[in-house]
Amino acid sequence: MLIPKILNQVKKKVLFVAIDAGSALFLSPIINKMNPYNEVYVIAGINSYKTFDYRGIKSKIFDEKNKKSDFASFLLKKNFDIIFLGTNLGLSLEKEIIKQAKSLKCFTIAVIDHFWHTWQRFSNVKEYLKIEEAFIPDLIWVFSETQYKQLIDVGINK
């Protein structure tokens, strides 16, 4: 699905999840574009909550004490049409949602907000350059040709 088509969706249930502030910064304009025409839910981490709040976007904070797999299951039971996710290193709520959404055939989009560790944002790396598990969404939005090439070089072509 092309970006303009996604951004022009109406009457959809759309979930946005950004635990890190950088992801919240990148997702904010998308939320503002889609919010008037769709049923939008926003889940934030402590720092991303501040970023969303500063931009006038209401969000609910994901309490890190909750088990990620249980909270992802709870969210996915709401049958979202589109799920936008931030990216980060290590195991995260966003990665758990990607993992569970695959079996439910939910459409997931991840945005990369940074040049740092591009492909590691979609993996669980236990040792240097050893991918333990991959978390690949249906679509990845990058903001540069460099990021795109880095993902292609490791076999991610979304």
C-alpha positions as CSV (number, residue, x, y, z in Angstrom):
1,M,0.0,0.0,0.0
2,L,1.4,3.4,-1.0
3,I,1.9,6.1,1.6
4,P,-0.6,8.6,0.2
5,K,-3.3,5.8,0.1
6,I,-2.5,5.0,3.8
7,L,-2.6,8.6,4.9
8,N,-5.9,9.2,3.2
9,Q,-7.8,6.3,4.8
10,V,-11.1,7.2,6.5
11,K,-13.4,5.5,9.0
12,K,-10.6,3.1,10.1
13,K,-9.4,1.9,13.5
14,V,-5.8,3.0,13.7
15,L,-3.3,2.2,16.5
16,F,-0.1,4.2,17.0
17,V,2.5,2.9,19.4
18,A,5.7,4.8,20.2
19,I,7.6,4.0,23.4
20,D,10.5,6.2,22.5
21,A,10.3,10.0,22.1
22,G,11.9,10.0,18.6
23,S,9.2,7.7,17.2
24,A,6.6,9.9,18.8
25,L,8.1,12.9,17.0
26,F,7.9,11.1,13.6
27,L,4.4,9.7,14.2
28,S,2.9,12.9,15.4
29,P,2.2,14.5,12.0
30,I,0.7,11.2,10.8
31,I,-1.6,11.1,13.8
32,N,-2.7,14.7,13.2
33,K,-3.4,13.9,9.6
34,M,-5.4,10.7,10.3
35,N,-7.1,11.7,13.6
36,P,-10.1,13.8,12.3
37,Y,-11.2,11.0,9.9
38,N,-10.5,7.8,11.8
39,E,-10.8,6.2,15.2
40,V,-7.3,6.7,16.5
41,Y,-5.6,5.2,19.6
42,V,-2.2,6.2,20.8
43,I,0.0,4.3,23.2
44,A,3.1,5.9,24.6
45,G,6.1,5.4,26.9
46,I,7.0,7.9,29.6
47,N,9.1,10.0,27.3
48,S,7.0,9.7,24.2
49,Y,4.0,10.7,26.3
50,K,5.6,14.1,26.8
51,T,6.3,14.4,23.1
52,F,2.7,13.6,22.2
53,D,1.4,15.9,24.9
54,Y,3.5,18.8,23.7
55,R,2.0,18.3,20.2
56,G,-1.6,18.2,21.6
57,I,-2.0,14.5,21.0
58,K,-3.8,12.5,23.7
59,S,-2.1,9.2,24.5
60,K,-2.2,6.4,27.1
61,I,1.0,5.4,28.8
62,F,2.1,1.8,28.6
63,D,3.3,0.8,32.1
64,E,6.6,-1.0,31.7
65,K,5.6,-3.2,34.6
66,N,3.0,-4.8,32.4
67,K,3.9,-7.9,30.4
68,K,4.5,-6.8,26.8
69,S,2.9,-10.0,25.3
70,D,-0.3,-9.6,27.4
71,F,-0.7,-5.9,26.6
72,A,-0.1,-6.6,22.9
73,S,-2.8,-9.3,22.9
74,F,-5.2,-6.9,24.7
75,L,-4.6,-4.2,22.0
76,L,-4.8,-6.5,19.1
77,K,-8.2,-7.8,20.3
78,K,-9.6,-4.3,19.2
79,N,-9.2,-5.4,15.6
80,F,-7.3,-2.4,14.2
81,D,-7.2,-1.8,10.5
82,I,-3.7,-0.2,10.5
83,I,-1.0,-0.2,13.2
84,F,1.8,2.3,13.1
85,L,4.8,1.5,15.3
86,G,7.9,3.2,16.4
87,T,11.2,1.3,16.4
88,N,13.9,0.8,19.0
89,L,16.6,-1.5,20.1
90,G,15.9,-4.6,22.3
91,L,12.7,-6.3,22.9
92,S,9.8,-3.9,23.1
93,L,6.0,-3.5,22.9
94,E,6.3,-2.6,19.3
95,K,8.2,-5.8,18.4
96,E,5.7,-7.9,20.4
97,I,2.8,-6.3,18.5
98,I,4.5,-7.1,15.1
99,K,5.0,-10.7,16.3
100,Q,1.4,-11.2,17.3
101,A,-0.1,-9.1,14.4
102,K,1.4,-11.5,11.9
103,S,-0.8,-14.4,13.0
104,L,-3.9,-12.1,13.1
105,K,-3.2,-10.6,9.6
106,C,-3.2,-7.0,11.0
107,F,-1.4,-4.5,8.7
108,T,1.7,-3.1,10.5
109,I,3.8,-0.1,9.5
110,A,7.0,0.8,11.3
111,V,8.8,4.2,11.1
112,I,12.5,4.6,11.6
113,D,13.3,7.9,13.3
114,H,17.1,7.6,13.3
115,F,20.3,6.5,11.5
116,W,21.5,4.6,14.5
117,H,21.3,0.8,14.2
118,T,18.8,0.6,11.4
119,W,18.4,-3.1,10.9
120,Q,18.8,-3.9,14.7
121,R,15.5,-2.1,15.2
122,F,13.8,-5.2,13.7
123,S,15.7,-7.9,15.5
124,N,16.6,-9.3,18.9
125,V,20.3,-9.3,18.8
126,K,21.8,-11.5,21.6
127,E,25.4,-11.3,20.4
128,Y,27.2,-8.9,18.0
129,L,25.7,-9.5,14.5
130,K,23.8,-12.6,15.6
131,I,20.1,-12.2,15.1
132,E,18.1,-14.2,17.5
133,E,14.7,-13.3,16.3
134,A,13.4,-10.9,13.6
135,F,10.3,-8.7,13.8
136,I,9.5,-7.5,10.3
137,P,6.3,-5.3,9.8
138,D,4.3,-5.3,6.6
139,L,5.8,-1.9,5.6
140,I,8.8,0.1,6.8
141,W,9.0,3.9,6.3
142,V,12.5,5.3,6.2
143,F,13.6,8.9,5.7
144,S,16.7,8.4,3.7
145,E,18.2,6.3,0.9
146,T,21.0,5.3,3.3
147,Q,18.5,3.6,5.7
148,Y,16.8,1.9,2.7
149,K,20.1,0.5,1.5
150,Q,21.0,-0.7,5.0
151,L,17.8,-2.7,5.2
152,I,18.1,-4.1,1.7
153,D,21.7,-5.2,2.5
154,V,20.4,-7.4,5.3
155,G,17.5,-8.8,3.3
156,I,14.7,-6.6,4.5
157,N,12.9,-5.2,1.5
158,K,9.6,-3.9,2.8
